[in-house]
Each structure stands twice: as structure tokens, then as C-alpha cells.
Amino acid sequence: MSSSDSNKKITLVALDGESFQLDEAVAKTSEAILSFLDENPSCNEFPVKVVTGQILAKVIEYWQKHVEAGAEGDEEELKRYDAEFVKNEGQFMEVLKAATYLGLSDLVSLIGQAIGDTIDGMKSREELCEYFRTVHGINLEEDEEIQEVDALASDLSML
């Protein structure tokens, strides 16, 4: 990482217009942003038009924590942080959408595993449908979108 990367900021703009400053060095750990910056080297704003600022803030918090802790090699701290992060299951689908869009494969895997762990003990299709309708607010019209996100998550897990 060059010193210019550590000083330069990238602005992420959420669906609702809320914006967030992120160190370029952190931003470049996103596959999507890295590709975008390679194609648009003079641009310093990246639209994240798939989620609100509230969700994007959570994703950025996770992202920065992982970049910082990863640099320090503190795996135990990351495990504790991840366990706490996945306790807010009501926002899994929105976080998954943002992580997939940004190409944050570690976060996609974490949320996917958390969803899998949650539904693992469910015994019926009805129980599963109820979980996704009430916890994640999914309706039949969103089913196709979820399948697309799932396909993208599967593709990212192959990386």
C-alpha cells in the first residue's frame, strides 16, 4: 500500500444519498471498487445504489474492522467481532445485497453461514417461509431478486 493510498479518500454514496468517506486502501479491498477505480482512475466517488446509508454504514464498519484486524493478524478479535455482527439477523438480506454488490466475499460468506446456521434446525417449508417473511421482510415479488443475489454469492464463493 502506497502512502498516497492511505491519504486518499473514496466516497461511497448509498441509495438514499447518504455518503461515507473511506480510505482508498480499504476501498481497494473491494473487488467492485478496485475494478471501478482501474477503469476510472480520476473518480473518487462510488455509488452503492442497492442499500440505504444505514445498511452501508454497517457494511463499512465490518469492512474496516476486517482490514484493520487482518493487518494486525488478530484472528481471535475478528471471530468475536463476527459473532457479534451476525446477531442482527433482521438485516441479513440487505447486508448480503451490499456485500455482494461490493464484492466483499468474506462478508458474503459470513452472512451466508449465519443464515444457514439459523435455518438448519427448521423442520418444515412453512417454518422456513415464515422465517424469511418475518425476519427478512421478503415477499414473493422479491423472491427472484433473492435468487439473483444467491447466484452472485455462489459465484463469489468460488473465488
C-alpha contacts under 8 A as a table, 3 or more apart, distances in Angstrom:
res1	aa1	res2	aa2	distance
1	M	5	D	6.40
1	M	6	S	7.34
1	M	25	A	6.73
2	S	5	D	5.28
2	S	6	S	6.76
3	S	6	S	5.15
3	S	7	N	6.56
4	S	7	N	5.28
4	S	8	K	6.07
5	D	8	K	5.28
5	D	9	K	7.98
5	D	23	D	7.28
5	D	24	E	5.36
5	D	25	A	5.24
6	S	9	K	7.99
6	S	23	D	6.08
6	S	24	E	6.37
6	S	25	A	5.65
7	N	23	D	6.78
7	N	24	E	7.47
8	K	23	D	6.05
8	K	24	E	5.50
9	K	21	Q	6.03
9	K	22	L	5.38
9	K	23	D	4.58
9	K	24	E	5.09
9	K	44	N	7.07
10	I	21	Q	5.74
10	I	22	L	5.21
10	I	23	D	6.19
10	I	24	E	5.55
10	I	27	A	6.91
10	I	44	N	4.84
10	I	45	E	5.70
10	I	46	F	7.20
11	T	19	S	6.33
11	T	20	F	5.41
11	T	21	Q	4.64
11	T	22	L	6.20
11	T	44	N	6.13
11	T	45	E	4.58
11	T	46	F	6.09
12	L	19	S	5.48
12	L	20	F	5.16
12	L	21	Q	6.52
12	L	22	L	7.39
12	L	45	E	5.90
12	L	46	F	4.90
12	L	47	P	5.75
12	L	48	V	6.43
13	V	17	G	5.77
13	V	18	E	5.75
13	V	19	S	4.36
13	V	20	F	6.55
13	V	45	E	7.24
13	V	46	F	6.26
13	V	47	P	4.77
13	V	48	V	5.56
13	V	49	K	7.27
13	V	53	G	7.79
14	A	17	G	5.22
14	A	18	E	5.36
14	A	19	S	6.21
14	A	47	P	6.38
14	A	48	V	4.87
14	A	49	K	5.35
14	A	50	V	7.27
14	A	51	V	6.01
14	A	52	T	5.27
14	A	53	G	5.13
14	A	56	L	6.71
15	L	18	E	7.41
15	L	47	P	7.90
15	L	48	V	6.37
15	L	49	K	4.16
15	L	50	V	5.95
15	L	51	V	5.41
15	L	52	T	5.02
15	L	53	G	7.01
16	D	49	K	7.93
16	D	51	V	7.84
16	D	52	T	5.38
16	D	53	G	6.42
17	G	52	T	7.95
17	G	53	G	7.42
18	E	52	T	7.54
18	E	53	G	5.24
19	S	53	G	7.20
20	F	57	A	7.75
22	L	26	V	6.77
22	L	27	A	6.30
23	D	26	V	5.37
23	D	27	A	6.20
24	E	27	A	4.81
24	E	28	K	5.96
25	A	28	K	5.35
25	A	29	T	7.04
26	V	29	T	5.53
26	V	30	S	7.72
26	V	63	W	7.82
26	V	64	Q	6.72
26	V	67	V	6.65
27	A	30	S	5.71
27	A	33	I	6.40
27	A	34	L	7.34
28	K	31	E	7.11
28	K	33	I	6.01
28	K	34	L	4.81
29	T	33	I	7.81
29	T	34	L	6.99
29	T	104	L	7.90
30	S	33	I	5.30
30	S	34	L	5.98
30	S	102	L	5.76
30	S	103	G	5.54
30	S	104	L	5.79
31	E	34	L	5.22
31	E	35	S	6.22
31	E	102	L	6.54
31	E	103	G	4.96
31	E	104	L	7.07
32	A	35	S	5.31
32	A	36	F	6.13
32	A	101	Y	7.19
32	A	102	L	5.13
32	A	103	G	5.59
33	I	36	F	4.86
33	I	37	L	5.98
33	I	46	F	7.16
33	I	102	L	6.86
34	L	37	L	5.21
34	L	38	D	6.14
35	S	38	D	5.08
35	S	39	E	6.32
36	F	39	E	5.21
36	F	40	N	5.90
36	F	41	P	7.99
36	F	46	F	7.99
37	L	40	N	4.78
37	L	41	P	4.92
37	L	42	S	7.71
37	L	43	C	6.90
37	L	44	N	7.95
38	D	41	P	5.62
40	N	43	C	5.51
43	C	46	F	7.99
48	V	51	V	6.73
48	V	98	A	7.56
48	V	101	Y	7.75
48	V	102	L	7.95
49	K	52	T	7.73
50	V	97	K	7.03
50	V	98	A	6.49
50	V	101	Y	7.66
51	V	55	I	6.21
51	V	56	L	6.47
51	V	94	E	6.58
51	V	97	K	7.47
51	V	98	A	6.31
52	T	55	I	5.53
52	T	56	L	6.21
53	G	56	L	4.88
53	G	57	A	5.87
54	Q	57	A	5.34
54	Q	58	K	6.74
55	I	58	K	5.21
55	I	59	V	6.37
55	I	91	Q	7.79
55	I	94	E	6.74
55	I	95	V	6.23
55	I	98	A	7.87
56	L	59	V	5.00
56	L	60	I	6.05
56	L	95	V	7.63
56	L	98	A	7.01
57	A	60	I	5.11
57	A	61	E	6.12
58	K	61	E	5.08
58	K	62	Y	6.31
58	K	95	V	7.76
59	V	62	Y	5.18
59	V	63	W	6.00
59	V	95	V	6.52
59	V	98	A	7.32
59	V	99	A	7.14
60	I	63	W	4.85
60	I	64	Q	5.95
61	E	64	Q	5.38
61	E	65	K	6.12
62	Y	65	K	5.19
62	Y	66	H	6.20
62	Y	85	F	7.80
62	Y	107	L	7.98
63	W	66	H	5.27
63	W	67	V	6.28
64	Q	67	V	5.13
64	Q	68	E	6.06
65	K	68	E	5.23
65	K	69	A	5.87
65	K	78	L	7.89
66	H	69	A	5.16
66	H	70	G	5.54
66	H	78	L	6.86
67	V	70	G	5.11
67	V	71	A	6.17
68	E	71	A	5.25
68	E	72	E	6.47
69	A	72	E	4.98
69	A	73	G	5.95
69	A	74	D	5.40
69	A	75	E	7.36
69	A	77	E	7.38
69	A	78	L	6.71
70	G	73	G	4.90
70	G	74	D	6.41
70	G	75	E	7.35
74	D	77	E	5.51
74	D	78	L	6.56
75	E	78	L	5.07
75	E	79	K	6.26
76	E	79	K	5.12
76	E	80	R	6.36
77	E	80	R	5.21
77	E	81	Y	6.09
78	L	81	Y	4.95
78	L	82	D	5.92
79	K	82	D	5.14
79	K	83	A	6.16
80	R	83	A	5.21
80	R	84	E	6.39
81	Y	84	E	5.22
81	Y	85	F	6.04
82	D	85	F	4.87
82	D	86	V	6.29
82	D	110	L	7.69
83	A	86	V	5.66
83	A	87	K	6.89
84	E	87	K	5.50
85	F	88	N	6.63
86	V	89	E	6.11
86	V	92	F	7.88
86	V	110	L	7.89
86	V	111	I	6.99
86	V	114	A	6.60
88	N	91	Q	6.29
88	N	92	F	7.35
89	E	92	F	5.13
89	E	135	V	7.23
89	E	136	H	7.85
90	G	93	M	7.88
90	G	135	V	5.18
90	G	136	H	5.51
91	Q	94	E	5.49
91	Q	95	V	6.14
91	Q	136	H	6.71
92	F	95	V	5.18
92	F	96	L	5.88
92	F	111	I	6.41
92	F	115	I	7.74
92	F	136	H	7.20
93	M	96	L	4.94
93	M	97	K	6.05
93	M	136	H	6.56
94	E	97	K	5.01
94	E	98	A	6.36
95	V	98	A	5.19
95	V	99	A	6.06
95	V	111	I	7.90
96	L	99	A	5.05
96	L	100	T	5.95
96	L	107	L	7.49
96	L	108	V	5.80
96	L	111	I	6.46
96	L	112	G	7.90
96	L	149	V	7.94
97	K	100	T	5.26
97	K	101	Y	6.13
97	K	149	V	6.60
98	A	101	Y	5.04
98	A	102	L	6.08
99	A	102	L	5.16
99	A	103	G	5.87
99	A	104	L	4.99
99	A	105	S	7.12
99	A	107	L	6.10
99	A	108	V	5.76
100	T	103	G	5.02
100	T	104	L	6.26
100	T	105	S	7.17
100	T	108	V	6.28
100	T	149	V	7.12
100	T	152	L	6.75
100	T	153	A	6.22
100	T	156	L	7.81
101	Y	104	L	7.90
103	G	156	L	7.30
104	L	107	L	5.59
104	L	108	V	6.32
105	S	108	V	4.92
105	S	109	S	6.06
105	S	153	A	7.79
105	S	156	L	5.98
105	S	157	S	6.55
106	D	109	S	5.14
106	D	110	L	6.15
107	L	110	L	4.95
107	L	111	I	6.14
108	V	111	I	5.40
108	V	112	G	5.99
108	V	153	A	6.42
109	S	112	G	5.02
109	S	113	Q	5.99
109	S	153	A	7.88
109	S	157	S	7.06
110	L	113	Q	5.21
110	L	114	A	6.17
111	I	114	A	4.98
111	I	115	I	6.12
112	G	115	I	5.22
112	G	116	G	6.09
113	Q	116	G	4.94
113	Q	117	D	6.02
114	A	117	D	5.07
114	A	118	T	6.17
115	I	118	T	5.08
115	I	119	I	6.26
116	G	119	I	5.35
116	G	120	D	5.77
117	D	120	D	5.18
117	D	121	G	7.73
118	T	121	G	6.97
119	I	122	M	5.29
119	I	128	L	6.78
122	M	127	E	6.30
122	M	128	L	6.44
123	K	127	E	6.92
123	K	128	L	8.00
124	S	127	E	5.21
124	S	128	L	6.43
125	R	128	L	5.04
125	R	129	C	6.09
126	E	129	C	5.03
126	E	130	E	5.99
127	E	130	E	5.12
127	E	131	Y	6.18
128	L	131	Y	5.14
128	L	132	F	6.47
129	C	132	F	5.32
129	C	133	R	6.09
130	E	133	R	5.08
130	E	134	T	5.94
131	Y	134	T	5.48
131	Y	135	V	5.51
131	Y	136	H	7.34
132	F	135	V	5.46
132	F	136	H	5.02
132	F	137	G	6.43
132	F	138	I	5.82
133	R	136	H	5.74
133	R	137	G	4.68
133	R	138	I	4.72
133	R	139	N	6.30
134	T	137	G	5.30
134	T	138	I	7.50
138	I	142	E	6.05
138	I	143	D	7.20
139	N	142	E	5.43
139	N	143	D	6.64
140	L	143	D	5.12
140	L	144	E	7.94
141	E	144	E	6.79
142	E	145	E	5.22
142	E	146	I	6.26
143	D	146	I	5.11
143	D	147	Q	6.28
144	E	147	Q	5.10
144	E	148	E	6.37
145	E	148	E	5.08
145	E	149	V	6.29
146	I	149	V	5.04
146	I	150	D	6.01
147	Q	150	D	4.96
147	Q	151	A	6.15
148	E	151	A	5.08
148	E	152	L	6.29
149	V	152	L	5.03
149	V	153	A	6.08
150	D	153	A	4.97
150	D	154	S	6.15
151	A	154	S	5.08
151	A	155	D	6.26
152	L	155	D	4.99
152	L	156	L	6.20
153	A	156	L	5.05
153	A	157	S	6.16
154	S	157	S	5.13
154	S	158	M	6.60
155	D	158	M	5.38
155	D	159	L	7.26
156	L	159	L	5.45
